[in-house]
């Protein structure tokens, strides 16, 4: 299991909500999916610690939980940063150089796609087409769209969010 570089900081309130959610679904056929979906809503992601709480309170083995979490794209084991960065790798953006944009973001932040900075400030994801093909290549930072950018633009853009 990939362990996040950001320490788990779940609260007692979050754990109480998770236990309540588990108790609502425990014993029902197919209970794991709604429990995982609810847990991700509570915590924002599904780290080992959350999966362990689910396992301990449902009797579902950790390997089954981990298998489901890593199979479905809707689940993530890494936290999202306070500022989420998404680089479009759709066809138009890719042809215009978005792979180099993603590499530059990773280089500037010192993390890889799917990871979060140690301070929890930034996370990086790629996506497929944001519908702004005329602005290719496109990067979204904290909900703000940046188009027609080059790798040289990345440090200045990210500096605005530090």
N, C-alpha and C positions, 0 to 999 in steps of 0.2 A: 504494500500500500504506500503510495506517495504521501509523505508527511509534509504538510505546509510549513513554510519558513516563518509564518506568522503564528505566534502562540495562541492556543485556543483560549477564548475569554468568555465562555458561556456564563450566564448568570443563574442564580437560584430561581429567579422568576421564569426564565426561559425553560429551565429543566422542569419546573412545575407545570408549565403549559404543555411540554412534551409528554410528561407522564399522563396528564389529563387526556391528551389526544390518543395516546396508546391505549388507555383504559376504555375509550369510546369505541375503538376498533378491534381490540384484542379478541382473538377467538373467531372473528369473522373470516370467512373464506376470502382470500385475496386482500387481506388487511395490510400487507406490507407497502403496496404502492401509495395508498392514501396516508399512511403513517409517514413515509419518506417525503411525500409532497408537503405535508404539514410541517414536518421537522425542518425542511429547507426553508419554508416560509418563516418559521420561528427564528432560525439561526442565520439564514442567508446562504448556507452551504451545509455539507454533510461530512464533517471531519470524523476521524476515528472515534473520538469521544462521544459524539452523538450516536453513531452507529452502535457503539457499545451499550449505551443506555437503552436503545431500541432492542438490542439482542437480549440484554439482561431482563427486560420487562415483558418480552413477548415469547422468549424461548426459541426464537428463530436464530439459527447459527450465524455467526459473524460472516463466514464465507459466503453464505447465501445473500445476506444484506449487501456485502461488498460487491458481489457479482451483479446484483440489480443496479446498485448505485453507479458502477462503472460501465454498465451496458447502455443505459439510457442517457441520451444527450441532455435531457432536462435537469439532470442532477450534476452537482459539482462537489468535489472534495476540497476545493481550495476557496478561501474567502475572496470576496470581491473587495477591491480597494474603495476608499471613499470617493476616488475619482476613477471611473471606469473608462478605459481606452479601448476602442474597437477600430480595427483596420479592415476595410472592405477588401476581400480577395475575390470578388465577383469578376467575371470575364473582363469587362471594360476597365475596371481598376487594376486588375492583374496585368493586363496588356500595357497599361500606362505606368507600371512600376510600383504597385502597392507592396509587393514582396520586399522590396528594398526599404520601403517606409516601415514595415513591420520589423525588419532587422534593425533599423536605426532606433526605433522605440525600445526594443529589447536591449540594445547596446547602451542607450542613454540611461535607462532605468536599472540595468543590471539584472533583469529577470527575463524569463522566457514567456511565450504565449501560454495563457492558462494559469499564470502565477501572479502573486501579489507581492509588492515590496515589503521588506521587513517591518517598516513603520505603518503598514496598512494604508498608505496614501494612494497608491496606484495599483491597478490590475490591468492586464492586457488580454484581449480576446481578438480573434479574427471572426469575420462574418462573411456571408455570401450575399452580396448586393443589397445596398441600402436604398436603392431607387434614385440615386443621384449620379447616374452614369455620365451626365454632361459635365460633372465636376471632377471626374476621375483624374488621379486617384484620390480616394476619400478616406479620412480618418475622423472618428467622432471621439471627442474628449469631454467627459462630463456632460454629455448631451448636446454639445456644440459641434456643428459640422464644419470641417476644414476640407476644402477641395482644391484641386490642382496644385497639390503640394509636392515637394521634393524631399528627399532625406535630409537635406541641409536645413529645411524649415522646422524639422521635428524638435530640436533642442529649444528653440525660441517659443514654440507653441507650448511645450511641456513646462517651460519656466513660468508661464502665466498661472499655472496651477500649483506651484510649490508653496 
